[in-house]
Amino acid sequence: MITGGAGAGAGREVANEGFGVPELVAEAALLQARLDWSQGRLARLGERGEQG
């Protein structure tokens, strides 16, 4: 399995690191936070489009 993104060691191999449930829960929480942030940015862009 490969994980990561820009600034997170993109493309590094993690298959042998043995992630458990706590690590997977933390990763899911991080991904949800990134999604929430992105949706907030998109909403603000949409608001600007309606004004102009």
Backbone as CSV, one residue per row, in Angstrom:
resi,resn,N_x,N_y,N_z,CA_x,CA_y,CA_z,C_x,C_y,C_z
1,MET,0.855,-1.181,0.000,0.000,0.000,0.000,0.894,1.236,0.000
2,ILE,0.462,2.265,-0.698,1.175,3.539,-0.753,0.272,4.602,-0.163
3,THR,0.848,5.456,0.657,0.069,6.530,1.271,0.834,7.827,1.158
4,GLY,0.192,8.902,1.532,0.870,10.195,1.554,0.321,11.130,0.515
5,GLY,0.823,12.318,0.535,0.432,13.350,-0.407,1.518,14.397,-0.401
6,ALA,1.245,15.507,-0.990,2.235,16.582,-1.017,2.624,16.937,0.413
7,GLY,3.889,16.903,0.688,4.364,17.236,2.022,4.295,16.100,3.020
8,ALA,3.796,14.950,2.601,3.689,13.824,3.526,4.524,12.646,3.061
9,GLY,5.619,12.920,2.353,6.444,11.835,1.850,5.739,11.089,0.741
10,ALA,5.260,11.811,-0.244,4.438,11.238,-1.310,5.078,9.989,-1.891
11,GLY,4.292,8.930,-1.978,4.723,7.716,-2.625,5.596,6.814,-1.786
12,ARG,5.677,7.031,-0.505,6.531,6.155,0.286,5.808,4.853,0.600
13,GLU,6.546,3.792,0.633,5.988,2.475,0.902,5.699,2.337,2.395
14,VAL,4.508,1.833,2.750,4.152,1.672,4.153,3.594,0.284,4.443
15,ALA,3.660,-0.630,3.500,3.056,-1.944,3.670,3.646,-2.699,4.854
16,ASN,4.905,-2.545,5.136,5.550,-3.311,6.189,5.559,-2.606,7.533
17,GLU,4.936,-1.453,7.628,4.953,-0.715,8.884,3.901,-1.220,9.867
18,GLY,2.954,-2.024,9.427,1.986,-2.634,10.323,1.049,-1.668,11.008
19,PHE,0.334,-0.871,10.247,-0.634,0.047,10.835,-1.748,-0.736,11.513
20,GLY,-2.201,-0.231,12.646,-3.311,-0.833,13.363,-4.525,0.072,13.289
21,VAL,-5.524,-0.278,14.056,-6.779,0.475,14.050,-6.570,1.936,14.475
22,PRO,-5.811,2.230,15.520,-5.640,3.639,15.908,-5.038,4.490,14.792
23,GLU,-4.063,3.930,14.072,-3.450,4.679,12.978,-4.429,4.895,11.831
24,LEU,-5.235,3.893,11.551,-6.230,4.026,10.486,-7.313,5.032,10.861
25,VAL,-7.707,5.059,12.112,-8.694,6.037,12.582,-8.120,7.445,12.473
26,ALA,-6.860,7.612,12.846,-6.220,8.918,12.745,-6.131,9.357,11.286
27,GLU,-5.791,8.444,10.392,-5.717,8.766,8.968,-7.092,9.163,8.431
28,ALA,-8.132,8.446,8.828,-9.488,8.780,8.396,-9.891,10.166,8.904
29,ALA,-9.524,10.491,10.133,-9.842,11.810,10.686,-9.117,12.910,9.916
30,LEU,-7.868,12.662,9.561,-7.113,13.640,8.784,-7.728,13.843,7.404
31,LEU,-8.109,12.762,6.764,-8.741,12.877,5.455,-10.075,13.618,5.541
32,GLN,-10.847,13.377,6.602,-12.120,14.083,6.777,-11.880,15.570,6.985
33,ALA,-10.857,15.912,7.757,-10.542,17.329,7.974,-10.149,18.004,6.665
34,ARG,-9.360,17.307,5.840,-8.979,17.870,4.546,-10.201,18.050,3.650
35,LEU,-11.106,17.093,3.678,-12.329,17.189,2.879,-13.180,18.370,3.344
36,ASP,-13.341,18.510,4.655,-14.124,19.627,5.202,-13.517,20.966,4.791
37,TRP,-12.181,21.069,4.866,-11.496,22.299,4.480,-11.733,22.597,3.003
38,SER,-11.597,21.582,2.173,-11.780,21.758,0.724,-13.209,22.172,0.393
39,GLN,-14.177,21.559,1.051,-15.576,21.926,0.807,-15.848,23.355,1.240
40,GLY,-15.228,23.798,2.324,-15.378,25.185,2.761,-14.811,26.157,1.737
41,ARG,-13.648,25.809,1.180,-13.041,26.657,0.144,-13.942,26.724,-1.086
42,LEU,-14.477,25.586,-1.503,-15.360,25.563,-2.665,-16.622,26.388,-2.416
43,ALA,-17.155,26.316,-1.209,-18.352,27.093,-0.880,-18.060,28.587,-0.976
44,ARG,-16.889,29.015,-0.479,-16.538,30.430,-0.574,-16.354,30.867,-2.024
45,LEU,-15.776,30.006,-2.846,-15.630,30.332,-4.265,-16.994,30.474,-4.926
46,GLY,-17.925,29.611,-4.549,-19.279,29.693,-5.088,-19.979,30.987,-4.700
47,GLU,-19.758,31.434,-3.462,-20.360,32.675,-3.001,-19.831,33.862,-3.802
48,ARG,-18.551,33.855,-4.100,-17.955,34.934,-4.910,-18.551,34.956,-6.309
49,GLY,-18.808,33.791,-6.872,-19.359,33.693,-8.220,-20.775,34.258,-8.300
50,GLU,-21.540,34.113,-7.223,-22.905,34.625,-7.213,-22.923,36.142,-7.103
51,GLN,-21.914,36.732,-6.486,-21.875,38.180,-6.311,-21.416,38.904,-7.573
52,GLY,-20.543,38.251,-8.362,-19.945,38.952,-9.493,-20.504,38.557,-10.739
